[in-house]
Amino acid sequence: MIKIRSSIWKGLRFILIVCCRALPVMFRFGGRIHILRLEYENKYLFEQSYIIIRYKFKNALWFKFGEHITLEKQIKILNLKNFDKEFDFVVYGLFRRKVYKLSFRPDHTLKTDNFKTMLNGLALEFNPLPDVIVDCQKVNANIAAPIIDVTPIVMRKERIEIQTNTYNQTEFI
């Protein structure tokens, strides 16, 4: 029941925000979608890189990237390995839409596989240790009382003297 209410609330909130954004676009001459800014990093990427896509469009109402619909001004992809390497970034306006293809291909890889060290040409002799048999019936341990050595703390008081020059009020001004 709570999930249904929250999903209905999210849907109503989405529709309300889109309607508020659509009102000014209706009264503009030529409601075409114009790109003002689209910034993202596509160099020096690893598979587990994070990407922040910042964008700003004129006359845009909402955005869709991949299967996600958003009203936000930026997209955060925290792990590129769990996301598509190429996806369509669709900008929706009033009875219009524009599609941008974004591609993220990792240039660099970081190999973190386990490795094995092989040593060839070594002449080592290993002598096996004889088996040790321990036969104990009782173990006695005598522990002496701990000795605590405390040094006394001595505080010295030094006298502080402040030397000041005498001056009158006219010298101060």
C-alpha positions as CSV (number, residue, x, y, z in Angstrom):
1,M,0.0,0.0,0.0
2,I,2.8,2.4,0.9
3,K,4.7,1.6,-2.3
4,I,1.6,2.3,-4.4
5,R,1.1,5.7,-2.6
6,S,4.8,6.6,-3.1
7,S,4.7,5.7,-6.8
8,I,1.5,7.7,-7.3
9,W,3.1,10.6,-5.5
10,K,6.2,10.4,-7.7
11,G,4.1,10.3,-10.9
12,L,2.0,13.3,-9.8
13,R,5.2,15.2,-8.8
14,F,6.7,14.4,-12.2
15,I,3.6,15.6,-14.1
16,L,3.4,18.8,-12.0
17,I,7.0,19.7,-12.6
18,V,6.7,19.0,-16.4
19,C,3.5,21.2,-16.5
20,C,5.3,24.0,-14.7
21,R,8.2,23.8,-17.1
22,A,5.8,23.7,-20.2
23,L,4.0,26.9,-19.4
24,P,6.8,29.3,-20.3
25,V,7.8,27.2,-23.3
26,M,4.2,27.5,-24.7
27,F,4.5,31.3,-25.0
28,R,8.0,31.4,-26.5
29,F,8.4,32.0,-30.2
30,G,10.0,28.8,-31.7
31,G,9.9,26.2,-29.0
32,R,12.8,24.2,-30.5
33,I,15.2,22.5,-28.1
34,H,18.6,24.2,-28.1
35,I,21.7,22.7,-26.4
36,L,23.4,25.1,-24.1
37,R,25.8,22.8,-22.4
38,L,26.6,19.0,-22.6
39,E,29.8,18.1,-20.7
40,Y,31.1,14.7,-19.8
41,E,34.5,13.1,-19.7
42,N,35.3,10.3,-22.2
43,K,39.1,10.1,-22.0
44,Y,41.1,8.1,-19.6
45,L,38.3,5.8,-18.6
46,F,38.6,2.5,-16.7
47,E,35.9,-0.1,-16.5
48,Q,35.0,0.9,-12.9
49,S,35.1,4.7,-13.5
50,Y,32.4,7.1,-12.5
51,I,31.0,9.6,-14.9
52,I,29.1,12.8,-14.3
53,I,27.2,14.2,-17.3
54,R,26.2,17.8,-16.9
55,Y,23.8,19.3,-19.3
56,K,21.6,22.3,-19.9
57,F,19.0,22.8,-22.7
58,K,16.6,25.5,-23.6
59,N,13.0,24.5,-23.9
60,A,13.6,21.0,-22.4
61,L,11.0,19.5,-20.1
62,W,12.5,16.2,-19.1
63,F,15.3,13.8,-20.0
64,K,15.7,10.1,-20.6
65,F,19.0,8.2,-20.7
66,G,18.8,4.5,-21.3
67,E,15.7,3.3,-19.5
68,H,15.8,6.1,-16.8
69,I,13.6,9.2,-16.9
70,T,14.8,12.2,-14.9
71,L,14.2,15.8,-14.3
72,E,17.7,16.4,-12.9
73,K,20.3,18.7,-14.4
74,Q,23.0,16.0,-14.3
75,I,23.4,12.3,-14.5
76,K,25.8,10.4,-12.2
77,I,27.0,7.0,-13.4
78,L,28.9,5.5,-10.4
79,N,30.2,2.3,-12.0
80,L,30.6,2.1,-15.8
81,K,30.9,-1.6,-15.6
82,N,27.2,-1.9,-14.5
83,F,26.0,0.5,-17.2
84,D,25.7,0.5,-21.0
85,K,28.8,1.6,-22.9
86,E,26.6,3.4,-25.5
87,F,23.1,4.8,-24.9
88,D,20.7,7.3,-26.2
89,F,20.3,10.6,-24.3
90,V,16.8,11.8,-25.3
91,V,15.7,15.4,-24.5
92,Y,12.0,16.0,-24.5
93,G,10.4,19.4,-25.1
94,L,6.9,20.5,-25.9
95,F,5.9,18.2,-28.8
96,R,9.5,17.8,-29.7
97,R,12.4,15.5,-28.8
98,K,16.1,15.4,-29.6
99,V,18.3,12.3,-29.4
100,Y,22.0,12.4,-28.6
101,K,24.2,9.3,-28.8
102,L,26.7,9.1,-25.9
103,S,29.5,6.6,-26.0
104,F,31.8,5.6,-23.1
105,R,34.6,3.2,-24.1
106,P,37.2,2.5,-21.5
107,D,40.7,3.3,-22.8
108,H,42.7,1.8,-20.0
109,T,42.3,-1.5,-18.1
110,L,43.5,-2.4,-14.7
111,K,44.3,-6.1,-14.4
112,T,43.8,-7.3,-10.9
113,D,44.1,-11.0,-11.5
114,N,45.9,-13.4,-9.2
115,F,49.4,-14.2,-10.3
116,K,51.8,-17.0,-9.7
117,T,55.6,-16.7,-9.3
118,M,57.7,-19.4,-10.9
119,L,61.4,-19.9,-10.0
120,N,63.5,-21.9,-12.4
121,G,67.1,-23.1,-12.1
122,L,67.4,-23.0,-8.3
123,A,69.3,-25.8,-6.5
124,L,67.8,-26.0,-3.1
125,E,67.8,-28.9,-0.8
126,F,65.1,-29.2,1.8
127,N,65.7,-31.5,4.8
128,P,62.5,-32.6,6.4
129,L,62.3,-31.9,10.1
130,P,61.9,-35.0,12.4
131,D,58.5,-35.5,13.9
132,V,58.4,-34.0,17.4
133,I,56.3,-35.8,20.0
134,V,55.4,-33.9,23.1
135,D,54.2,-35.8,26.1
136,C,53.2,-33.6,29.0
137,Q,51.1,-34.4,32.0
138,K,51.2,-31.2,33.9
139,V,52.4,-27.7,33.2
140,N,53.1,-25.3,36.1
141,A,53.7,-21.6,35.7
142,N,54.8,-19.3,38.5
143,I,54.3,-15.7,37.9
144,A,55.8,-13.1,40.2
145,A,53.9,-10.1,41.3
146,P,54.3,-7.1,39.0
147,I,56.6,-4.3,40.1
148,I,55.3,-0.9,39.3
149,D,58.0,1.9,39.2
150,V,56.4,5.3,39.5
151,T,58.6,8.4,39.1
152,P,57.5,11.5,41.0
153,I,56.2,14.5,39.1
154,V,57.7,17.8,40.0
155,M,56.2,21.1,38.9
156,R,58.4,24.1,38.8
157,K,56.8,27.5,38.9
158,E,58.7,30.2,37.0
159,R,57.9,33.8,37.5
160,I,56.7,35.7,34.5
161,E,57.7,39.3,34.3
162,I,56.2,41.7,31.7
163,Q,58.2,44.8,31.0
164,T,56.3,47.7,29.6
165,N,57.3,51.2,28.6
166,T,55.4,54.0,30.2
167,Y,53.8,56.4,27.8
168,N,51.3,59.2,28.1
169,Q,48.1,59.7,26.2
170,T,49.6,62.0,23.6
171,E,52.2,59.5,22.6
172,F,49.5,56.9,22.1
173,I,47.5,59.1,19.7
